[in-house]
C-alpha cells in the first residue's frame, strides 16, 4: 500500500514536504564547515546540486515509500532542518523495514527540536501505518545523533565497516534500530 505524504505537526514544529523553497537553507546547513563530515554526507558542490537533489526528493515523495520533510518553527516559519523516512526495499509490499535520516542547523542544536521531530515521525510510522522496523546509520563519532536515537528507543545493533563512501573515503557506520513492538511496549 502506498502512503499519502503527510504534513506533521508538534507543539513547536511543522514538518512539511521538502520543496525548492528550502534549497538555499539546505545548502547553507550542509555547507557549514565540518557539518557534512559529522552528518555522514558529501558536502554539496553548489546550489545547483542542492536544487537538483531537492527535485529528486520531491519526485521520491510522490512514491508513497519515501518521505522527506522540511522542519520549520511553527511560530516563525523559519527553517530548522530536514528529516527523511524511507522504505529499505520498496519493491516488496508491504514495506515493513524503513530507515531514517536527519539534519538540523547547528545554531539550533540543543533545543530539543530533533527529538521532537523524531518522536512525531516515530508516532506516524508505528501508529499511523504498518512499519515494523526503522533503522538509522550514524557515524561512530556523531555522539549527539546517537544519544537522540537512544533516548527515543533505538538500540545499537553493530558497526557496519566501510558502509558509505563519503568524500572519497569509505566510512564505517553504527547501525541503530527501533521496532514497532518496543515502541508500543514503551508508550
SVG drawing of the C-alpha trace seen along z (x, -y; Angstrom):
<svg xmlns="http://www.w3.org/2000/svg" viewBox="-3 -34 42 42">
<polyline fill="none" stroke="black" stroke-width="0.4" points="0.0,0.0 1.3,-3.4 1.1,-6.1 0.0,-9.7 2.6,-12.2 1.6,-13.8 2.3,-17.2 3.1,-16.5 2.9,-18.9 4.2,-19.0 3.8,-21.7 6.6,-23.8 7.2,-22.4 5.7,-21.8 7.1,-19.1 6.1,-19.7 7.1,-18.0 10.5,-19.4 10.5,-21.7 12.7,-24.2 11.9,-26.9 14.4,-25.4 17.2,-24.7 19.3,-27.7 18.7,-26.7 19.8,-23.2 22.9,-24.4 23.9,-26.7 23.3,-24.0 25.1,-21.2 28.0,-23.5 28.8,-24.7 32.4,-23.7 32.5,-20.3 28.8,-19.7 28.8,-17.2 31.6,-15.2 29.8,-14.7 26.5,-14.1 27.8,-11.4 27.0,-13.1 29.0,-14.6 29.3,-18.4 27.2,-19.9 29.3,-21.4 27.0,-24.3 23.4,-25.4 22.5,-23.8 23.4,-20.4 21.1,-21.0 18.3,-22.2 18.7,-19.0 18.6,-16.9 15.5,-18.7 13.8,-17.9 14.8,-14.3 13.4,-14.3 10.1,-15.9 9.7,-13.1 10.5,-10.4 8.0,-12.0 5.3,-11.1 6.2,-7.4 4.4,-6.6 7.5,-4.9 9.8,-7.9 9.1,-11.0 11.5,-13.9 10.3,-16.8 11.5,-20.3 11.4,-21.1 10.1,-24.6 9.4,-26.5 5.7,-26.7 5.7,-30.3 8.2,-32.0 8.1,-29.6 11.9,-29.6 13.8,-26.6 15.4,-24.4 16.4,-21.2 15.2,-18.2 14.3,-14.6 13.6,-11.6 11.9,-8.2 12.1,-5.8 11.4,-2.1 14.5,0.1 13.1,2.4 10.2,0.5 9.8,3.3 8.4,5.6 5.0,4.7 4.0,4.0 7.2,2.1 8.0,3.2 11.6,2.0 12.3,-1.7 15.3,-3.9 15.5,-7.4 17.9,-10.2 18.0,-13.8 20.0,-17.0 19.5,-20.2 21.0,-23.6 23.9,-23.9 22.6,-27.2 19.5,-25.4 21.2,-22.3 20.4,-21.6 16.8,-22.9 15.1,-19.5 13.9,-20.2 15.3,-16.9 14.0,-14.8 10.5,-16.4 10.7,-15.8 11.7,-12.2 9.1,-11.5 6.4,-12.7 7.8,-10.7 8.0,-7.5 4.4,-8.0 3.5,-8.4 5.5,-5.3 4.5,-3.0 0.9,-4.1 -0.4,-5.5 0.7,-2.8 2.5,0.5 6.2,0.1 7.8,2.9 11.3,1.6 13.2,-1.6 17.0,-1.7 19.5,-4.6 23.1,-4.6 25.2,-7.0 28.9,-7.8 30.6,-6.5 31.8,-9.9 28.4,-11.5 27.6,-11.1 24.8,-13.7 22.7,-11.9 23.4,-8.5 22.2,-10.0 19.0,-11.3 18.3,-7.9 19.0,-6.0 16.7,-8.4 13.9,-7.5 14.3,-3.8 16.7,-2.9 19.2,-0.2 22.8,0.3 23.0,3.3 26.6,3.2 29.3,1.5 29.0,1.7 32.5,1.5 33.1,-0.5 29.3,-1.1 29.3,-4.5 31.6,-6.3 31.9,-9.9 34.3,-12.4 36.4,-9.8 36.7,-7.6 34.9,-4.5 33.3,-5.2 32.0,-2.8 28.6,-3.4 26.9,-2.5 23.6,-0.6 20.8,-1.5 17.3,-0.3 13.8,-0.6 10.9,1.8 7.2,1.5 6.9,3.9 9.5,2.0 7.8,-1.3 4.4,-0.1 5.8,1.5 7.2,-1.9 4.1,-4.0"/>
</svg>
